[in-house]
Amino acid sequence: MRLMNKTYITVWLVAVALIMPMLSIAQSTGPESWTMKDLKQAISTAKTAGDHNRIAQYYKIDADRLKTEAKEHAELAEAYRKSPTYHEQKHPMSGQTAGHCQWLADKYTLMAQRDLDLAKDHEELAKSVSQ
């Protein structure tokens, strides 16, 4: 019985020793490499001004990515408008139409603005926490 308890404690300590560094790595990575899981974790544990500023930075980085996507799709839409294909008539809104690309450009633009709004909210939270 006593040997089993020692074995159990040893296994538990080894497991904790292996998991703890992985948790600190996830928390120490910058917002530019966060996954959605990292963002959710950061939001649920945010307490300090620094926490909220890192979340704001994530949203700004994501907004920049979305703006790039919007620009690329707007350029594609313009190219399709200049040289329409049969898809415009036969398959409206298919992936090879100006309408489809413009719709995506508009959606990415809206998403980027949402991210910028969220970044602003977290910057304001950071200011209120630090006061």
Phi and psi in radians as a Rosetta constraint file:
Dihedral C 1 N 2 CA 2 C 2 CIRCULARHARMONIC -1.144 0.35
Dihedral N 2 CA 2 C 2 N 3 CIRCULARHARMONIC -0.675 0.35
Dihedral C 2 N 3 CA 3 C 3 CIRCULARHARMONIC -1.121 0.35
Dihedral N 3 CA 3 C 3 N 4 CIRCULARHARMONIC -0.662 0.35
Dihedral C 3 N 4 CA 4 C 4 CIRCULARHARMONIC -1.143 0.35
Dihedral N 4 CA 4 C 4 N 5 CIRCULARHARMONIC -0.713 0.35
Dihedral C 4 N 5 CA 5 C 5 CIRCULARHARMONIC -1.110 0.35
Dihedral N 5 CA 5 C 5 N 6 CIRCULARHARMONIC -0.742 0.35
Dihedral C 5 N 6 CA 6 C 6 CIRCULARHARMONIC -1.115 0.35
Dihedral N 6 CA 6 C 6 N 7 CIRCULARHARMONIC -0.719 0.35
Dihedral C 6 N 7 CA 7 C 7 CIRCULARHARMONIC -1.120 0.35
Dihedral N 7 CA 7 C 7 N 8 CIRCULARHARMONIC -0.773 0.35
Dihedral C 7 N 8 CA 8 C 8 CIRCULARHARMONIC -1.060 0.35
Dihedral N 8 CA 8 C 8 N 9 CIRCULARHARMONIC -0.800 0.35
Dihedral C 8 N 9 CA 9 C 9 CIRCULARHARMONIC -1.121 0.35
Dihedral N 9 CA 9 C 9 N 10 CIRCULARHARMONIC -0.730 0.35
Dihedral C 9 N 10 CA 10 C 10 CIRCULARHARMONIC -1.087 0.35
Dihedral N 10 CA 10 C 10 N 11 CIRCULARHARMONIC -0.808 0.35
Dihedral C 10 N 11 CA 11 C 11 CIRCULARHARMONIC -1.089 0.35
Dihedral N 11 CA 11 C 11 N 12 CIRCULARHARMONIC -0.730 0.35
Dihedral C 11 N 12 CA 12 C 12 CIRCULARHARMONIC -1.118 0.35
Dihedral N 12 CA 12 C 12 N 13 CIRCULARHARMONIC -0.767 0.35
Dihedral C 12 N 13 CA 13 C 13 CIRCULARHARMONIC -1.123 0.35
Dihedral N 13 CA 13 C 13 N 14 CIRCULARHARMONIC -0.693 0.35
Dihedral C 13 N 14 CA 14 C 14 CIRCULARHARMONIC -1.124 0.35
Dihedral N 14 CA 14 C 14 N 15 CIRCULARHARMONIC -0.744 0.35
Dihedral C 14 N 15 CA 15 C 15 CIRCULARHARMONIC -1.067 0.35
Dihedral N 15 CA 15 C 15 N 16 CIRCULARHARMONIC -0.787 0.35
Dihedral C 15 N 16 CA 16 C 16 CIRCULARHARMONIC -1.095 0.35
Dihedral N 16 CA 16 C 16 N 17 CIRCULARHARMONIC -0.738 0.35
Dihedral C 16 N 17 CA 17 C 17 CIRCULARHARMONIC -1.093 0.35
Dihedral N 17 CA 17 C 17 N 18 CIRCULARHARMONIC -0.571 0.35
Dihedral C 17 N 18 CA 18 C 18 CIRCULARHARMONIC -1.397 0.35
Dihedral N 18 CA 18 C 18 N 19 CIRCULARHARMONIC -0.586 0.35
Dihedral C 18 N 19 CA 19 C 19 CIRCULARHARMONIC -1.400 0.35
Dihedral N 19 CA 19 C 19 N 20 CIRCULARHARMONIC -0.666 0.35
Dihedral C 19 N 20 CA 20 C 20 CIRCULARHARMONIC -1.005 0.35
Dihedral N 20 CA 20 C 20 N 21 CIRCULARHARMONIC -0.812 0.35
Dihedral C 20 N 21 CA 21 C 21 CIRCULARHARMONIC -1.077 0.35
Dihedral N 21 CA 21 C 21 N 22 CIRCULARHARMONIC -0.609 0.35
Dihedral C 21 N 22 CA 22 C 22 CIRCULARHARMONIC -1.139 0.35
Dihedral N 22 CA 22 C 22 N 23 CIRCULARHARMONIC -0.669 0.35
Dihedral C 22 N 23 CA 23 C 23 CIRCULARHARMONIC -1.161 0.35
Dihedral N 23 CA 23 C 23 N 24 CIRCULARHARMONIC -0.718 0.35
Dihedral C 23 N 24 CA 24 C 24 CIRCULARHARMONIC -1.218 0.35
Dihedral N 24 CA 24 C 24 N 25 CIRCULARHARMONIC -0.572 0.35
Dihedral C 24 N 25 CA 25 C 25 CIRCULARHARMONIC -1.113 0.35
Dihedral N 25 CA 25 C 25 N 26 CIRCULARHARMONIC -0.774 0.35
Dihedral C 25 N 26 CA 26 C 26 CIRCULARHARMONIC -1.087 0.35
Dihedral N 26 CA 26 C 26 N 27 CIRCULARHARMONIC -0.659 0.35
Dihedral C 26 N 27 CA 27 C 27 CIRCULARHARMONIC -1.380 0.35
Dihedral N 27 CA 27 C 27 N 28 CIRCULARHARMONIC -0.417 0.35
Dihedral C 27 N 28 CA 28 C 28 CIRCULARHARMONIC -1.548 0.35
Dihedral N 28 CA 28 C 28 N 29 CIRCULARHARMONIC -0.237 0.35
Dihedral C 28 N 29 CA 29 C 29 CIRCULARHARMONIC -1.216 0.35
Dihedral N 29 CA 29 C 29 N 30 CIRCULARHARMONIC 2.596 0.35
Dihedral C 29 N 30 CA 30 C 30 CIRCULARHARMONIC -1.315 0.35
Dihedral N 30 CA 30 C 30 N 31 CIRCULARHARMONIC 2.799 0.35
Dihedral C 30 N 31 CA 31 C 31 CIRCULARHARMONIC -1.011 0.35
Dihedral N 31 CA 31 C 31 N 32 CIRCULARHARMONIC -0.418 0.35
Dihedral C 31 N 32 CA 32 C 32 CIRCULARHARMONIC -1.169 0.35
Dihedral N 32 CA 32 C 32 N 33 CIRCULARHARMONIC -0.327 0.35
Dihedral C 32 N 33 CA 33 C 33 CIRCULARHARMONIC -2.003 0.35
Dihedral N 33 CA 33 C 33 N 34 CIRCULARHARMONIC 0.199 0.35
Dihedral C 33 N 34 CA 34 C 34 CIRCULARHARMONIC -1.196 0.35
Dihedral N 34 CA 34 C 34 N 35 CIRCULARHARMONIC 2.552 0.35
Dihedral C 34 N 35 CA 35 C 35 CIRCULARHARMONIC -1.664 0.35
Dihedral N 35 CA 35 C 35 N 36 CIRCULARHARMONIC 3.056 0.35
Dihedral C 35 N 36 CA 36 C 36 CIRCULARHARMONIC -1.088 0.35
Dihedral N 36 CA 36 C 36 N 37 CIRCULARHARMONIC -0.607 0.35
Dihedral C 36 N 37 CA 37 C 37 CIRCULARHARMONIC -1.107 0.35
Dihedral N 37 CA 37 C 37 N 38 CIRCULARHARMONIC -0.734 0.35
Dihedral C 37 N 38 CA 38 C 38 CIRCULARHARMONIC -1.103 0.35
Dihedral N 38 CA 38 C 38 N 39 CIRCULARHARMONIC -0.726 0.35
Dihedral C 38 N 39 CA 39 C 39 CIRCULARHARMONIC -1.089 0.35
Dihedral N 39 CA 39 C 39 N 40 CIRCULARHARMONIC -0.812 0.35
Dihedral C 39 N 40 CA 40 C 40 CIRCULARHARMONIC -1.052 0.35
Dihedral N 40 CA 40 C 40 N 41 CIRCULARHARMONIC -0.727 0.35
Dihedral C 40 N 41 CA 41 C 41 CIRCULARHARMONIC -1.100 0.35
Dihedral N 41 CA 41 C 41 N 42 CIRCULARHARMONIC -0.777 0.35
Dihedral C 41 N 42 CA 42 C 42 CIRCULARHARMONIC -1.098 0.35
Dihedral N 42 CA 42 C 42 N 43 CIRCULARHARMONIC -0.735 0.35
Dihedral C 42 N 43 CA 43 C 43 CIRCULARHARMONIC -1.147 0.35
Dihedral N 43 CA 43 C 43 N 44 CIRCULARHARMONIC -0.745 0.35
Dihedral C 43 N 44 CA 44 C 44 CIRCULARHARMONIC -1.259 0.35
Dihedral N 44 CA 44 C 44 N 45 CIRCULARHARMONIC -0.352 0.35
Dihedral C 44 N 45 CA 45 C 45 CIRCULARHARMONIC -1.962 0.35
Dihedral N 45 CA 45 C 45 N 46 CIRCULARHARMONIC 0.055 0.35
Dihedral C 45 N 46 CA 46 C 46 CIRCULARHARMONIC -1.096 0.35
Dihedral N 46 CA 46 C 46 N 47 CIRCULARHARMONIC 2.180 0.35
Dihedral C 46 N 47 CA 47 C 47 CIRCULARHARMONIC -2.309 0.35
Dihedral N 47 CA 47 C 47 N 48 CIRCULARHARMONIC -0.560 0.35
Dihedral C 47 N 48 CA 48 C 48 CIRCULARHARMONIC -1.808 0.35
Dihedral N 48 CA 48 C 48 N 49 CIRCULARHARMONIC 2.922 0.35
Dihedral C 48 N 49 CA 49 C 49 CIRCULARHARMONIC -1.065 0.35
Dihedral N 49 CA 49 C 49 N 50 CIRCULARHARMONIC -0.685 0.35
Dihedral C 49 N 50 CA 50 C 50 CIRCULARHARMONIC -1.071 0.35
Dihedral N 50 CA 50 C 50 N 51 CIRCULARHARMONIC -0.704 0.35
Dihedral C 50 N 51 CA 51 C 51 CIRCULARHARMONIC -1.037 0.35
Dihedral N 51 CA 51 C 51 N 52 CIRCULARHARMONIC -0.841 0.35
Dihedral C 51 N 52 CA 52 C 52 CIRCULARHARMONIC -1.198 0.35
Dihedral N 52 CA 52 C 52 N 53 CIRCULARHARMONIC -0.593 0.35
Dihedral C 52 N 53 CA 53 C 53 CIRCULARHARMONIC -1.177 0.35
Dihedral N 53 CA 53 C 53 N 54 CIRCULARHARMONIC -0.633 0.35
Dihedral C 53 N 54 CA 54 C 54 CIRCULARHARMONIC -1.163 0.35
Dihedral N 54 CA 54 C 54 N 55 CIRCULARHARMONIC -0.676 0.35
Dihedral C 54 N 55 CA 55 C 55 CIRCULARHARMONIC -1.137 0.35
Dihedral N 55 CA 55 C 55 N 56 CIRCULARHARMONIC -0.749 0.35
Dihedral C 55 N 56 CA 56 C 56 CIRCULARHARMONIC -1.050 0.35
Dihedral N 56 CA 56 C 56 N 57 CIRCULARHARMONIC -0.717 0.35
Dihedral C 56 N 57 CA 57 C 57 CIRCULARHARMONIC -1.085 0.35
Dihedral N 57 CA 57 C 57 N 58 CIRCULARHARMONIC -0.721 0.35
Dihedral C 57 N 58 CA 58 C 58 CIRCULARHARMONIC -0.995 0.35
Dihedral N 58 CA 58 C 58 N 59 CIRCULARHARMONIC -0.845 0.35
Dihedral C 58 N 59 CA 59 C 59 CIRCULARHARMONIC -1.123 0.35
Dihedral N 59 CA 59 C 59 N 60 CIRCULARHARMONIC -0.616 0.35
Dihedral C 59 N 60 CA 60 C 60 CIRCULARHARMONIC -1.172 0.35
Dihedral N 60 CA 60 C 60 N 61 CIRCULARHARMONIC -0.729 0.35
Dihedral C 60 N 61 CA 61 C 61 CIRCULARHARMONIC -1.096 0.35
Dihedral N 61 CA 61 C 61 N 62 CIRCULARHARMONIC -0.777 0.35
Dihedral C 61 N 62 CA 62 C 62 CIRCULARHARMONIC -1.152 0.35
Dihedral N 62 CA 62 C 62 N 63 CIRCULARHARMONIC -0.649 0.35
Dihedral C 62 N 63 CA 63 C 63 CIRCULARHARMONIC -1.096 0.35
Dihedral N 63 CA 63 C 63 N 64 CIRCULARHARMONIC -0.705 0.35
Dihedral C 63 N 64 CA 64 C 64 CIRCULARHARMONIC -1.084 0.35
Dihedral N 64 CA 64 C 64 N 65 CIRCULARHARMONIC -0.738 0.35
Dihedral C 64 N 65 CA 65 C 65 CIRCULARHARMONIC -1.071 0.35
Dihedral N 65 CA 65 C 65 N 66 CIRCULARHARMONIC -0.773 0.35
Dihedral C 65 N 66 CA 66 C 66 CIRCULARHARMONIC -1.176 0.35
Dihedral N 66 CA 66 C 66 N 67 CIRCULARHARMONIC -0.637 0.35
Dihedral C 66 N 67 CA 67 C 67 CIRCULARHARMONIC -1.100 0.35
Dihedral N 67 CA 67 C 67 N 68 CIRCULARHARMONIC -0.692 0.35
Dihedral C 67 N 68 CA 68 C 68 CIRCULARHARMONIC -1.091 0.35
Dihedral N 68 CA 68 C 68 N 69 CIRCULARHARMONIC -0.782 0.35
Dihedral C 68 N 69 CA 69 C 69 CIRCULARHARMONIC -1.045 0.35
Dihedral N 69 CA 69 C 69 N 70 CIRCULARHARMONIC -0.760 0.35
Dihedral C 69 N 70 CA 70 C 70 CIRCULARHARMONIC -1.071 0.35
Dihedral N 70 CA 70 C 70 N 71 CIRCULARHARMONIC -0.772 0.35
Dihedral C 70 N 71 CA 71 C 71 CIRCULARHARMONIC -1.102 0.35
Dihedral N 71 CA 71 C 71 N 72 CIRCULARHARMONIC -0.773 0.35
Dihedral C 71 N 72 CA 72 C 72 CIRCULARHARMONIC -1.077 0.35
Dihedral N 72 CA 72 C 72 N 73 CIRCULARHARMONIC -0.731 0.35
Dihedral C 72 N 73 CA 73 C 73 CIRCULARHARMONIC -1.257 0.35
Dihedral N 73 CA 73 C 73 N 74 CIRCULARHARMONIC -0.588 0.35
Dihedral C 73 N 74 CA 74 C 74 CIRCULARHARMONIC -1.127 0.35
Dihedral N 74 CA 74 C 74 N 75 CIRCULARHARMONIC -0.696 0.35
Dihedral C 74 N 75 CA 75 C 75 CIRCULARHARMONIC -1.136 0.35
Dihedral N 75 CA 75 C 75 N 76 CIRCULARHARMONIC -0.703 0.35
Dihedral C 75 N 76 CA 76 C 76 CIRCULARHARMONIC -1.113 0.35
Dihedral N 76 CA 76 C 76 N 77 CIRCULARHARMONIC -0.734 0.35
Dihedral C 76 N 77 CA 77 C 77 CIRCULARHARMONIC -1.038 0.35
Dihedral N 77 CA 77 C 77 N 78 CIRCULARHARMONIC -0.762 0.35
Dihedral C 77 N 78 CA 78 C 78 CIRCULARHARMONIC -1.098 0.35
Dihedral N 78 CA 78 C 78 N 79 CIRCULARHARMONIC -0.731 0.35
Dihedral C 78 N 79 CA 79 C 79 CIRCULARHARMONIC -1.086 0.35
Dihedral N 79 CA 79 C 79 N 80 CIRCULARHARMONIC -0.743 0.35
Dihedral C 79 N 80 CA 80 C 80 CIRCULARHARMONIC -1.169 0.35
Dihedral N 80 CA 80 C 80 N 81 CIRCULARHARMONIC -0.589 0.35
Dihedral C 80 N 81 CA 81 C 81 CIRCULARHARMONIC -1.148 0.35
Dihedral N 81 CA 81 C 81 N 82 CIRCULARHARMONIC -0.656 0.35
Dihedral C 81 N 82 CA 82 C 82 CIRCULARHARMONIC -1.269 0.35
Dihedral N 82 CA 82 C 82 N 83 CIRCULARHARMONIC -0.552 0.35
Dihedral C 82 N 83 CA 83 C 83 CIRCULARHARMONIC -2.318 0.35
Dihedral N 83 CA 83 C 83 N 84 CIRCULARHARMONIC 1.288 0.35
Dihedral C 83 N 84 CA 84 C 84 CIRCULARHARMONIC -1.122 0.35
Dihedral N 84 CA 84 C 84 N 85 CIRCULARHARMONIC 2.586 0.35
Dihedral C 84 N 85 CA 85 C 85 CIRCULARHARMONIC -1.945 0.35
Dihedral N 85 CA 85 C 85 N 86 CIRCULARHARMONIC 3.061 0.35
Dihedral C 85 N 86 CA 86 C 86 CIRCULARHARMONIC -1.135 0.35
Dihedral N 86 CA 86 C 86 N 87 CIRCULARHARMONIC -0.326 0.35
Dihedral C 86 N 87 CA 87 C 87 CIRCULARHARMONIC -1.070 0.35
Dihedral N 87 CA 87 C 87 N 88 CIRCULARHARMONIC -0.562 0.35
Dihedral C 87 N 88 CA 88 C 88 CIRCULARHARMONIC -0.992 0.35
Dihedral N 88 CA 88 C 88 N 89 CIRCULARHARMONIC -0.694 0.35
Dihedral C 88 N 89 CA 89 C 89 CIRCULARHARMONIC -1.583 0.35
Dihedral N 89 CA 89 C 89 N 90 CIRCULARHARMONIC -0.750 0.35
Dihedral C 89 N 90 CA 90 C 90 CIRCULARHARMONIC -1.386 0.35
Dihedral N 90 CA 90 C 90 N 91 CIRCULARHARMONIC -0.625 0.35
Dihedral C 90 N 91 CA 91 C 91 CIRCULARHARMONIC -2.369 0.35
Dihedral N 91 CA 91 C 91 N 92 CIRCULARHARMONIC 1.202 0.35
Dihedral C 91 N 92 CA 92 C 92 CIRCULARHARMONIC -1.004 0.35
Dihedral N 92 CA 92 C 92 N 93 CIRCULARHARMONIC 2.472 0.35
Dihedral C 92 N 93 CA 93 C 93 CIRCULARHARMONIC 1.226 0.35
Dihedral N 93 CA 93 C 93 N 94 CIRCULARHARMONIC 0.167 0.35
Dihedral C 93 N 94 CA 94 C 94 CIRCULARHARMONIC -1.230 0.35
Dihedral N 94 CA 94 C 94 N 95 CIRCULARHARMONIC 2.992 0.35
Dihedral C 94 N 95 CA 95 C 95 CIRCULARHARMONIC -1.104 0.35
Dihedral N 95 CA 95 C 95 N 96 CIRCULARHARMONIC -0.200 0.35
Dihedral C 95 N 96 CA 96 C 96 CIRCULARHARMONIC -1.955 0.35
Dihedral N 96 CA 96 C 96 N 97 CIRCULARHARMONIC 0.692 0.35
Dihedral C 96 N 97 CA 97 C 97 CIRCULARHARMONIC -2.284 0.35
Dihedral N 97 CA 97 C 97 N 98 CIRCULARHARMONIC 2.709 0.35
Dihedral C 97 N 98 CA 98 C 98 CIRCULARHARMONIC -1.113 0.35
Dihedral N 98 CA 98 C 98 N 99 CIRCULARHARMONIC -0.681 0.35
Dihedral C 98 N 99 CA 99 C 99 CIRCULARHARMONIC -1.045 0.35
Dihedral N 99 CA 99 C 99 N 100 CIRCULARHARMONIC -0.760 0.35
Dihedral C 99 N 100 CA 100 C 100 CIRCULARHARMONIC -1.105 0.35
Dihedral N 100 CA 100 C 100 N 101 CIRCULARHARMONIC -0.843 0.35
Dihedral C 100 N 101 CA 101 C 101 CIRCULARHARMONIC -1.131 0.35
Dihedral N 101 CA 101 C 101 N 102 CIRCULARHARMONIC -0.670 0.35
Dihedral C 101 N 102 CA 102 C 102 CIRCULARHARMONIC -1.186 0.35
Dihedral N 102 CA 102 C 102 N 103 CIRCULARHARMONIC -0.675 0.35
Dihedral C 102 N 103 CA 103 C 103 CIRCULARHARMONIC -1.045 0.35
Dihedral N 103 CA 103 C 103 N 104 CIRCULARHARMONIC -0.798 0.35
Dihedral C 103 N 104 CA 104 C 104 CIRCULARHARMONIC -1.120 0.35
Dihedral N 104 CA 104 C 104 N 105 CIRCULARHARMONIC -0.734 0.35
Dihedral C 104 N 105 CA 105 C 105 CIRCULARHARMONIC -1.029 0.35
Dihedral N 105 CA 105 C 105 N 106 CIRCULARHARMONIC -0.761 0.35
Dihedral C 105 N 106 CA 106 C 106 CIRCULARHARMONIC -1.132 0.35
Dihedral N 106 CA 106 C 106 N 107 CIRCULARHARMONIC -0.738 0.35
Dihedral C 106 N 107 CA 107 C 107 CIRCULARHARMONIC -1.140 0.35
Dihedral N 107 CA 107 C 107 N 108 CIRCULARHARMONIC -0.780 0.35
Dihedral C 107 N 108 CA 108 C 108 CIRCULARHARMONIC -1.092 0.35
Dihedral N 108 CA 108 C 108 N 109 CIRCULARHARMONIC -0.645 0.35
Dihedral C 108 N 109 CA 109 C 109 CIRCULARHARMONIC -1.108 0.35
Dihedral N 109 CA 109 C 109 N 110 CIRCULARHARMONIC -0.776 0.35
Dihedral C 109 N 110 CA 110 C 110 CIRCULARHARMONIC -1.097 0.35
Dihedral N 110 CA 110 C 110 N 111 CIRCULARHARMONIC -0.725 0.35
Dihedral C 110 N 111 CA 111 C 111 CIRCULARHARMONIC -1.143 0.35
Dihedral N 111 CA 111 C 111 N 112 CIRCULARHARMONIC -0.677 0.35
Dihedral C 111 N 112 CA 112 C 112 CIRCULARHARMONIC -1.110 0.35
Dihedral N 112 CA 112 C 112 N 113 CIRCULARHARMONIC -0.724 0.35
Dihedral C 112 N 113 CA 113 C 113 CIRCULARHARMONIC -1.136 0.35
Dihedral N 113 CA 113 C 113 N 114 CIRCULARHARMONIC -0.669 0.35
Dihedral C 113 N 114 CA 114 C 114 CIRCULARHARMONIC -1.076 0.35
Dihedral N 114 CA 114 C 114 N 115 CIRCULARHARMONIC -0.750 0.35
Dihedral C 114 N 115 CA 115 C 115 CIRCULARHARMONIC -1.090 0.35
Dihedral N 115 CA 115 C 115 N 116 CIRCULARHARMONIC -0.711 0.35
Dihedral C 115 N 116 CA 116 C 116 CIRCULARHARMONIC -1.142 0.35
Dihedral N 116 CA 116 C 116 N 117 CIRCULARHARMONIC -0.642 0.35
Dihedral C 116 N 117 CA 117 C 117 CIRCULARHARMONIC -1.119 0.35
Dihedral N 117 CA 117 C 117 N 118 CIRCULARHARMONIC -0.735 0.35
Dihedral C 117 N 118 CA 118 C 118 CIRCULARHARMONIC -1.156 0.35
Dihedral N 118 CA 118 C 118 N 119 CIRCULARHARMONIC -0.669 0.35
Dihedral C 118 N 119 CA 119 C 119 CIRCULARHARMONIC -1.075 0.35
Dihedral N 119 CA 119 C 119 N 120 CIRCULARHARMONIC -0.762 0.35
Dihedral C 119 N 120 CA 120 C 120 CIRCULARHARMONIC -1.081 0.35
Dihedral N 120 CA 120 C 120 N 121 CIRCULARHARMONIC -0.749 0.35
Dihedral C 120 N 121 CA 121 C 121 CIRCULARHARMONIC -1.022 0.35
Dihedral N 121 CA 121 C 121 N 122 CIRCULARHARMONIC -0.773 0.35
Dihedral C 121 N 122 CA 122 C 122 CIRCULARHARMONIC -1.249 0.35
Dihedral N 122 CA 122 C 122 N 123 CIRCULARHARMONIC -0.546 0.35
Dihedral C 122 N 123 CA 123 C 123 CIRCULARHARMONIC -1.138 0.35
Dihedral N 123 CA 123 C 123 N 124 CIRCULARHARMONIC -0.681 0.35
Dihedral C 123 N 124 CA 124 C 124 CIRCULARHARMONIC -1.170 0.35
Dihedral N 124 CA 124 C 124 N 125 CIRCULARHARMONIC -0.688 0.35
Dihedral C 124 N 125 CA 125 C 125 CIRCULARHARMONIC -1.092 0.35
Dihedral N 125 CA 125 C 125 N 126 CIRCULARHARMONIC -0.686 0.35
Dihedral C 125 N 126 CA 126 C 126 CIRCULARHARMONIC -1.078 0.35
Dihedral N 126 CA 126 C 126 N 127 CIRCULARHARMONIC -0.719 0.35
Dihedral C 126 N 127 CA 127 C 127 CIRCULARHARMONIC -1.150 0.35
Dihedral N 127 CA 127 C 127 N 128 CIRCULARHARMONIC -0.724 0.35
Dihedral C 127 N 128 CA 128 C 128 CIRCULARHARMONIC -1.217 0.35
Dihedral N 128 CA 128 C 128 N 129 CIRCULARHARMONIC -0.563 0.35
Dihedral C 128 N 129 CA 129 C 129 CIRCULARHARMONIC -1.244 0.35
Dihedral N 129 CA 129 C 129 N 130 CIRCULARHARMONIC -0.644 0.35
Dihedral C 129 N 130 CA 130 C 130 CIRCULARHARMONIC -1.381 0.35
Dihedral N 130 CA 130 C 130 N 131 CIRCULARHARMONIC -0.153 0.35
